[in-house]
Amino acid sequence: MTSRYTTARNAWMPHPTRGNVEVVLRRPSVWSDQPYSSHVATVADSLPGLAGHFYNDSTRYWLLADMNPAIECPDDLEYGTVVHVPIIQS
């Protein structure tokens, strides 16, 4: 199985503590009809960690990344950032 971002463009961006990091330039999905809940990030949060908490699967962090395109790096959430968490029907 290949990544959904295999054909996406990449770019190098400055990171406050890691120098330059490579990021995927994602095209945000259209979530206009998607129900979601909100979560205020704590100092310990990351998108994979939140995906593990909300979906019991940290590899589904891309659901959060797609719905929150302003979050550039999944591991670096600023304290107090409001994260929209898509409600996925089983």
C-alpha positions in Angstrom: 0.0 0.0 0.0 1.4 3.4 -1.0 1.0 6.6 0.9 -1.7 9.0 -0.1 1.0 11.6 -0.3 3.3 9.8 -2.7 2.6 12.2 -5.6 2.4 15.3 -3.4 4.9 18.1 -3.7 7.4 18.6 -0.9 9.2 21.7 0.3 11.8 22.6 2.9 10.7 25.0 5.6 12.5 26.5 8.6 11.6 24.9 11.9 12.2 26.7 15.2 14.3 23.9 16.8 15.1 21.4 14.0 16.7 23.7 11.3 15.1 23.1 7.9 12.5 20.2 7.7 10.9 18.7 4.7 7.1 19.1 4.6 4.4 17.7 2.3 2.4 20.4 0.6 -1.1 18.8 1.0 -4.2 19.9 -0.8 -6.8 20.2 1.9 -9.8 18.0 1.6 -13.2 19.6 1.5 -14.7 19.1 4.9 -17.8 21.4 4.7 -20.2 18.6 5.7 -18.0 16.7 8.1 -19.1 16.8 11.7 -16.3 17.4 14.1 -15.5 18.1 17.7 -12.9 20.5 19.0 -9.9 19.8 21.1 -7.6 22.5 22.7 -4.0 21.3 22.4 -1.9 20.8 25.6 1.9 20.9 25.7 2.1 17.1 25.3 -0.2 16.8 22.2 0.7 15.8 18.7 -1.5 14.8 15.8 -0.4 11.2 16.0 -1.1 11.2 19.7 -4.5 12.7 19.3 -5.3 10.2 16.5 -4.3 7.4 18.9 -6.6 8.9 21.6 -9.6 9.6 19.4 -9.4 6.8 16.8 -7.2 4.2 18.7 -4.8 4.4 15.7 -2.0 6.9 15.6 -1.4 6.3 11.9 -4.7 8.0 11.2 -3.2 11.4 12.1 -3.7 12.4 8.5 -7.5 12.8 9.2 -6.6 15.5 11.6 -4.0 17.0 9.3 -6.4 17.2 6.4 -9.1 18.9 8.5 -6.5 21.4 10.1 -4.4 22.6 7.2 -2.9 25.5 9.2 -1.0 22.9 11.3 2.2 22.5 9.3 4.0 19.8 11.4 2.0 16.9 13.0 4.5 16.7 15.9 4.5 20.3 16.8 1.2 21.6 18.1 1.3 24.9 19.9 -0.3 25.0 23.3 -3.9 26.3 23.0 -4.3 25.5 19.3 -7.9 24.5 18.6 -7.8 21.2 16.7 -10.9 20.1 14.7 -11.3 16.4 15.2 -13.5 14.7 12.5 -16.2 12.5 13.8 -15.8 9.3 11.9 -18.8 7.0 11.8 -18.0 3.3 12.3 
